[in-house]
Amino acid sequence: MAPDLNALAPGSSLQRNGLNHQAIEDYLKTIYMLEQDKSPVSTSRIADARQVKPGSVTSMIQRLNRLNLVNYEKHYGVTLTDAGREIALEVIRHHRLVELYLIEALGFGWDEVHQEADILEHVISEQLEERIAAALNNPEFDPHGDPIPSKEGQIASMNYKHLTALDPGARAVVSRIPDDADSELLRYLGDLGLIPGTKLMVLDVAPFDGPLTVEIDGESKIIGHKVASSVLVELKSEFGRSR
């Protein structure tokens, strides 16, 4: 269970009263995701990710620092504290479970669930979270291939490659499509069959960031470089049973 924000550090409850709970969780989740690529995280990267002004980021980060949810040094960047990471992973768990539940139980498409989960991740109770997980047989991955953190805050470490990094002849299984609000891209990838679990072989890679030709289920498909760069895969020397 995520820490109670009102119980963090002496005097922090006064700060909590001046902060929006959802904004705190959104910032912590953003920092966590950015930390996976490079840490510490600069305020400019957070501003770009959240599409806000750098000054707004600095103000929020200073408040999170006073709440002991981040470590912040000017001109150095931001890292999550243990308490901040725990909250971030709890929110991510909610988000990814909700996405999968919306698809499995309510018939949503994988391109429709991100924005719904962005709202619901902040409001579902721990009891509802546990029931959703149980109803889904405690899944390890969400619909886009992202690992779902455990109730204890553990998350699998995955070794992915971008599809654009593969050479002709390489065999791979689509593992992850970064979860974002670009529903049009997700629909397009779904039409191409590029969803988690899909087996493919790279037939050709055009130079100078040109398109890739891949084989899926015996059919050749041409994929633009920009689209292919959003597909993360696991290399396979031969195709066995995928997850």
PEWO-V203188 format. One line per field, one symbol per residue. ss: DSSP state (~ for helix, > for strand, _ for the rest). burial: + if it has 16 or more other ideal C-beta (glycine too) atoms within 10 Angstrom, else -. A space follows every 50 residues. Layout:
BEGIN
ss->???
burial->???
END
This chain:
BEGIN
ss->____~~~____~~~~~~___~~~~~~~~~~~~~~~_____>_~~~~~~~~ ___~~~~~~~~~~~~~___>>>>___>>>>_~~~~~~~~~~~~~~~~~~~ ~~~~________~~~~~~~~_____~~~~~~~~~~_____>_____>___ __________>>~~~_____>>>>>>>_____~~~~~~~~~~______>> >>>>>______>>>>>__>>>>>_~~~~__>>>>>________
burial->-+--+--+---+--++--+----+++++++++-++----++++-+++--+ ------++-++-++++++++-+----+++++-++++++++++++++++++ +++----+-+++++--++-+++-+----+--++-----+-+++++++++- --+------+--++-+---++++++++-+-----++-++--+-+++-+++ ++--+-----++++-+----+-+---++-+++++---------
END
